[in-house]
């Protein structure tokens, strides 16, 4: 058969070869609604993954509770001038707070209007959702359950991994997850059962603010062991990370 008599090859369907985009999600793992210029992509996603609406419905009805942090809510939309004491005052009326973590701008250390509140029970956390829409400083808060994202799973996994072993001859401990306004007196009171030689705060060289962790040198091995045994103890509403300090030999 001559070349000109051969039937033309069917061209590939661009819709089939087009790589499917992953659904966009916000920082808490919630799907972001498609914009007006994305209807076709959204329609393809719904046709190819029919199980997604089922999973979403299960989360909305409370099933699949593994998708949420137990006892934890996230509050956003607060004024930047809101203090930790004001936030605690809003939420502690619902029940005991296990920890309160304020999100801050990395360059200045100032509050960015976002906080994570962890209660002693999931029941108390659900009650605190009543604050959703609460007016604070002419702004309206948003309070919702805190979703478990891939990054939070990795963080939990790293928290359960073994801490570094004690370097030979070292009497220093790493102390992290500190409040930004923590003082040396706060730490000395916190480690009152140990004998402290010195405290070295990590400081942002550009701003002069605390970076949220420090190294504590102890006078004897018993004091160091007592301090490391206090790992995850509460200091100013935060579970403090305490581990043997890693010696940089470079």
C-alpha angles and dihedrals in degrees: 000000000000119000092243090054094056115105114249116259116255111252119235116262106249090210091060096045095045111109111243115241120231115243112264116244134190126234091278094052096257117141115252115227115250117255124238093267094056106062095115094052091046091051092052091050092053093049095048097043107040091161093069096078089051092053091046092050091050091054093048093051093049096256117126091040088173086083091072135062108252111249093355131121133176121223119198140168095053122145114267089238093062112120129218090246091055092050092047090050090055096051107032091071087073095054145301115323117223096192140350120204122188119204113226138188108263095221100049105016090229121144112268098201096261128107138172117217122194119193131196091252139022090235091062091046091055090052091053089063085083086083090068105120093016112152114238122172093343090308129101118234124223115214120184141151114280112246123218107243130187090258093052090050090053090048092051090048091051091048090057094047116103116276120239116281120251112271114233112267095005122136096177131108132197113229116192144168090051125163112260092241097047115139135208089249090056090055095045090052090047092053094038092135090060133066110243122204098183144338122221116194121204106237131194102241094209100048102021091229127133117268092213100258141069144180121244122203115206129203097229142015094252091058091051093050091049090051095048088050088063092066113147092015115146120259117174091341096310130107101237119220111224122179141145110287116248113234114225106218096182 
